[in-house]
């Protein structure tokens, strides 16, 4: 394969000719991501239509290419999620709590270096260890509340199309950072990002589904119907096993999760929460960088209120 043409509905049309990127796209670790759900629970059990980690990884690579990132950073973007387990961040609820969502981060380097991508990278003269550490690439990965290609892509995909396009067009790079070229679109992006946190990522429906779906997986693990290593395969393999479980409670949970509204379920006094995400982007004005919250008191108040609300947690459903 000498080239591929990719059309992204937000980022536009790209012709990919890089030999290393083409080979990596066809590699098993990257192809596996086609069967890993970006949003956690698969579409069958989630209230929002999702997409795959593969689609996200390709899009992050394209966004980095658009922003003028080096080929090395584009490669890192393509590979940044190859260690994600089946059902993505649901694994954090299975083996801990959802307010950090760092299971993948902890295993990423070890997983990365055991796959065939290590040899592909070496073949083209790239350092596998460097590329396996996302922190080495400031456009790809950055601490909250700054912008990064990963954070931009998973959020902007959920924005109304015209808002997504408007925000994308005004993204620029400045001093190794992704920033906006004006304050109004910095706020437009930040407010819409916060809205996704409130109505989706940290909202009742998402939290309830993560909580219930993780209970199903815990039951399967505790009863040795599945094993931890199975999560490094794909979701179809695990779903086939859990959906055949002959347990009334598990069957009831799976049937409930197929409904698009769980809000009427009775709720317990126990509260849980998902990771709180927000952005406070920088924008360029007259050759100087400003942070949105430093120039917009209304937005600063919005962030503080959202943080307080998230700390209250969500009452878990009773099934």
Residue pairs with C-beta under 8 A, 6 or more apart in sequence:
1 22
1 26
2 17
2 22
3 15
3 16
3 17
3 22
4 15
4 16
4 22
4 25
5 13
5 14
5 15
5 16
6 13
6 14
6 16
6 58
6 62
7 13
7 14
8 14
8 59
8 62
9 161
10 156
10 157
10 161
10 164
10 165
10 168
11 59
11 62
11 63
11 66
11 168
12 66
14 62
14 65
14 66
16 22
16 25
18 71
18 74
19 124
20 71
20 75
20 120
20 121
20 123
20 124
20 126
21 61
21 71
21 74
21 75
21 78
23 120
24 30
24 75
24 78
24 79
24 117
24 120
25 31
25 58
25 78
27 115
27 116
27 117
27 120
28 115
28 116
29 79
29 82
29 115
29 116
29 117
30 54
30 57
30 78
30 79
30 82
30 117
31 54
32 82
32 233
32 234
33 52
33 53
33 54
33 57
33 81
33 82
33 84
34 52
34 54
35 52
35 86
35 234
35 235
35 236
36 52
36 53
36 54
36 81
36 84
36 85
36 86
36 87
36 88
36 234
36 235
37 43
37 46
37 50
37 52
37 53
37 87
37 88
37 235
38 50
38 51
38 52
38 53
38 55
38 56
38 88
38 154
39 46
39 48
39 50
39 51
39 88
40 46
40 87
40 88
40 89
40 90
40 206
40 209
40 210
40 213
41 87
41 90
41 209
41 210
41 213
41 257
42 50
42 87
42 235
42 239
43 49
43 50
44 257
44 258
45 209
45 213
45 254
45 257
45 258
46 209
46 257
47 205
47 206
47 209
47 260
47 261
47 262
48 200
48 205
48 206
51 157
53 81
53 84
53 88
56 81
56 153
56 154
56 157
57 77
57 78
57 79
57 80
57 81
57 82
58 78
59 153
59 157
60 77
60 78
60 80
60 140
60 149
60 150
60 153
61 74
61 75
61 77
61 78
63 77
63 149
63 152
63 153
64 73
64 74
64 77
64 139
64 140
64 149
65 74
67 139
67 149
67 171
67 172
67 173
67 178
68 173
69 77
69 137
69 139
69 140
69 149
72 126
72 130
72 131
72 137
73 137
73 139
73 140
75 121
75 126
75 131
76 131
76 134
76 136
76 137
76 140
77 137
77 140
77 149
77 150
79 112
79 117
79 131
79 132
80 134
80 140
80 141
80 150
81 104
82 111
82 112
82 115
82 117
83 104
83 107
83 108
83 111
83 112
84 104
85 91
85 103
85 104
85 231
85 232
86 230
86 231
86 232
86 233
86 234
86 235
86 237
86 238
87 213
87 217
87 231
87 235
87 238
88 104
89 98
89 101
89 103
89 104
89 210
89 275
90 210
90 213
90 214
90 217
91 103
91 104
91 231
92 98
92 100
92 101
92 102
92 103
93 210
93 211
93 213
93 214
94 214
94 217
94 218
94 221
95 103
96 103
97 272
98 207
98 210
98 272
98 273
98 274
98 275
99 272
99 273
99 274
99 275
99 276
100 275
101 274
101 275
108 132
108 134
109 129
109 132
109 133
111 232
112 118
112 128
112 132
113 128
113 129
113 132
117 128
118 128
121 127
121 128
121 131
122 128
130 136
134 140
134 141
134 150
135 141
138 148
138 176
138 177
139 148
139 149
139 173
139 176
139 178
140 148
140 149
140 150
141 148
141 149
141 150
142 148
142 151
142 177
142 178
144 151
144 277
144 278
144 279
145 278
145 279
145 280
145 281
146 177
146 178
146 279
146 280
146 281
146 282
147 171
147 177
147 178
147 179
147 279
147 281
147 282
148 178
149 178
151 277
151 279
152 171
152 178
155 192
155 193
155 196
155 279
156 164
156 167
156 168
156 189
157 164
158 196
158 200
159 167
159 192
159 196
160 192
163 188
163 192
166 185
166 188
167 180
167 185
167 188
167 189
167 192
170 180
170 181
170 182
170 185
171 178
171 179
171 180
171 181
172 178
172 179
172 180
172 181
172 284
173 179
174 284
174 289
175 289
177 282
177 289
179 186
179 281
179 282
179 283
179 284
179 289
180 186
180 189
180 281
180 282
180 283
180 284
181 283
181 284
182 283
182 284
182 285
183 283
183 285
183 290
183 292
183 295
183 296
185 283
186 281
186 282
186 283
186 292
187 292
187 296
187 299
189 279
189 281
190 278
190 279
190 280
190 281
190 292
190 299
191 299
191 302
193 277
193 278
193 279
194 278
194 279
194 302
194 303
194 306
197 276
197 277
197 278
197 306
197 310
198 306
198 309
200 206
201 274
201 275
201 277
202 273
202 274
202 275
202 276
202 277
202 310
202 314
203 314
204 262
204 263
204 314
205 261
205 262
205 263
206 274
207 272
207 273
207 274
207 314
207 316
208 262
208 265
208 314
208 316
208 317
209 257
209 262
210 274
211 272
211 316
211 317
212 253
212 256
212 257
212 262
212 317
212 319
213 253
213 257
215 253
216 242
216 245
216 250
216 253
216 254
217 226
217 238
217 242
219 225
219 245
219 247
219 249
219 250
220 226
220 238
220 241
220 242
220 245
221 227
221 228
225 241
225 242
225 245
226 238
226 241
226 242
230 237
230 238
230 241
231 238
242 250
242 254
243 254
245 251
249 319
252 319
253 319
256 262
256 265
256 319
262 317
265 317
265 318
265 319
266 317
266 318
267 315
267 316
267 317
267 318
268 315
268 316
268 317
268 318
269 315
270 315
270 316
271 312
271 313
271 314
271 315
271 316
272 313
272 314
272 316
273 310
273 311
273 313
273 314
276 306
276 307
276 310
278 303
278 306
278 307
280 291
280 292
280 293
280 299
280 303
281 291
281 292
282 289
282 290
282 291
282 292
283 289
283 290
283 292
292 299
293 299
293 300
293 303
294 300
